[in-house]
C-alpha cells in the first residue's frame, strides 16, 4: 500500500448532484445483469421493460425529491433574505427617525439661541443708546459749563482790559 514511507491519501470529490451518476450506474447495471442472465428473448425484453420502468419511476421520484429539496431551500433562502431586508429597513427607519429627532432638537436649540441672541442684542442696543444719550447729555453740559466759564473768563479779561484802558486813558488826562 505504501512505498518509501509515503502515506496513502484518499481524495473525495463532491458534486452538486448525483442524479446523472445514479442514472448512468442504473443503466450499466441493468445491461450487465441482462447480459449475464440465462433467459429467453421475451423474458429478457419484459425484464428490460420492467427494469426501465422501475428506473424511470426511481428517477422521477429522485427528481421530485430533488425539486422539493430545491424549492424548500429556495423558500428558506428567500424567507431569510426577506427577514434580513426587513431588519435592515427597520434599522434604517430607526436611524432616520433618530436623525430627524436630533435635527428637530438642534433646530429648536438654534431657534432658542437666536431668540436669546436677539434679546441680548436688543438689551445691548438699549444700553448703548442709553450710554450714548447720557454721554451726549454730559457732553452738552460740559460744553455749556466750558462755554459759561469761557464767557466768564472773557468777560473778566475784557473788564480787566477795559479797566486798564480806562486807567491808561485817565492818566494822560491828569497830566
C-alpha positions in Angstrom: 0.0 0.0 0.0 2.7 2.5 0.8 6.1 2.8 -0.8 9.1 4.6 0.5 7.2 5.7 3.6 4.5 7.6 1.7 1.2 8.0 3.5 -1.8 7.0 1.4 -4.2 9.8 0.6 -7.9 9.4 -0.2 -9.4 12.2 -2.3 -13.2 12.6 -2.2 -14.8 14.7 -4.7 -18.3 16.0 -4.2 -20.5 17.2 -7.0 -23.7 19.2 -6.8 -25.9 16.3 -8.0 -25.5 12.6 -8.1 -28.5 12.2 -10.3 -26.5 11.7 -13.5 -24.3 9.1 -11.9 -27.3 7.3 -10.5 -29.0 7.0 -13.8 -25.8 6.0 -15.6 -25.0 3.4 -12.9 -28.5 2.0 -13.1 -28.3 1.7 -16.9 -24.9 0.0 -16.8 -26.1 -2.3 -14.0 -29.2 -3.3 -15.9 -27.3 -4.0 -19.1 -24.7 -6.1 -17.3 -27.5 -8.0 -15.4 -29.3 -8.7 -18.7 -26.2 -9.9 -20.5 -25.4 -12.5 -17.8 -28.9 -13.7 -17.1 -29.9 -17.1 -18.7 -33.3 -16.1 -20.0 -35.3 -16.2 -23.3 -35.6 -13.1 -25.5 -39.2 -12.4 -24.5 -38.3 -12.8 -20.8 -35.3 -10.5 -21.3 -37.4 -7.9 -23.1 -40.1 -8.0 -20.5 -37.4 -7.7 -17.8 -35.8 -4.8 -19.6 -39.2 -3.1 -19.9 -39.9 -3.6 -16.2 -36.4 -2.5 -15.2 -36.6 0.6 -17.4 -40.0 1.4 -16.0 -38.6 0.9 -12.5 -35.6 3.1 -13.3 -37.8 5.7 -14.8 -40.0 5.7 -11.7 -37.0 5.9 -9.4 -35.5 8.7 -11.5 -38.9 10.6 -11.3 -39.0 10.0 -7.6 -35.5 11.3 -7.1 -36.3 14.2 -9.4 -39.3 15.1 -7.4 -37.3 14.8 -4.2 -34.6 17.0 -5.6 -37.1 19.5 -6.9 -38.8 19.6 -3.5 -35.4 20.0 -1.8 -34.5 22.8 -4.1 -37.9 24.5 -3.6 -37.5 24.1 0.2 -34.0 25.6 0.1 -35.3 28.4 -2.2 -38.1 29.2 0.3 -35.7 29.2 3.2 -33.2 31.4 1.5 -36.0 33.7 0.3 -37.5 33.9 3.8 -34.1 34.6 5.3 -33.4 37.3 2.7 -36.8 38.9 3.4 -36.2 38.8 7.1 -32.8 40.5 6.7 -34.3 43.1 4.3 -37.0 43.8 6.9 -34.4 44.1 9.7 -32.3 46.4 7.6 -35.3 48.5 6.7 -36.2 48.7 10.4 -32.7 49.7 11.3 -32.7 52.3 8.6 -36.1 53.6 9.7 -34.9 53.8 13.3 -31.8 55.7 12.2 -33.8 58.0 10.1 -36.2 58.7 12.9 -33.3 59.3 15.3 -31.7 61.6 12.8 -35.0 63.5 12.4 -35.4 63.8 16.1 -31.9 65.0 16.5 -32.4 67.5 13.7 -35.6 68.8 15.4 -33.8 69.1 18.7 -30.9 71.0 17.1 -33.3 73.3 15.2 -35.1 74.1 18.5 -31.8 74.8 20.2 -30.8 77.0 17.3 -34.1 78.9 17.4 -33.7 79.4 21.2 -30.1 80.6 20.7 -31.3 83.1 18.0 -34.1 84.3 20.4 -31.6 84.7 23.2 -29.1 86.4 20.9 -31.8 88.8 19.6 -32.9 89.6 23.2 -29.3 90.1 24.3 -28.6 92.3 21.2 -31.7 94.3 21.9 -30.7 94.8 25.5 -27.1 95.7 24.5 -28.5 98.2 22.0 -30.8 99.8 24.6 -27.8 100.0 27.0 -25.6 101.5 24.3 -28.3 104.0 23.3 -28.8 105.0 26.9 -25.0 105.4 27.4 -24.8 107.4 24.1 -27.6 109.6 25.3 -26.0 110.1 28.7 -22.7 110.8 27.1 -24.3 113.4 24.8 -26.0 115.0 27.8 -22.8 115.0 29.7 -21.0 116.5 26.7 -23.7 119.2 26.3 -23.5 120.0 30.0 -19.7 120.2 29.8 -19.8 122.3 26.7 -22.3 124.6 28.4 -20.1 124.7 31.5 -17.0 125.4 29.5 -18.9 128.0 27.4 -20.1 129.7 30.6 -16.6 129.5 32.1 -15.1 130.9 28.9 -17.7 133.6 28.8 -16.9 134.5 32.4 -13.2 134.5 31.8 -13.6 136.5 28.6 -15.8 138.9 30.5 -13.3 139.2 33.3 -10.5 139.7 30.8 -12.5 142.2 28.9 -13.3 144.0 32.2 -9.7 144.0 33.2 -8.6 145.3 29.8 -11.2 148.0 30.0 -10.2 148.8 33.5 -6.6 149.1 32.3 -7.6 151.0 29.3 -9.6 153.4 31.5 -6.6 153.8 33.7 -4.3 154.5 30.8 -6.8 156.9 29.4 -7.3 158.7 32.7 -3.6 159.1 33.5 -2.8 161.2 30.5 -5.6 163.4 31.3 -4.3 164.1 34.7 -1.0 165.5 33.4 
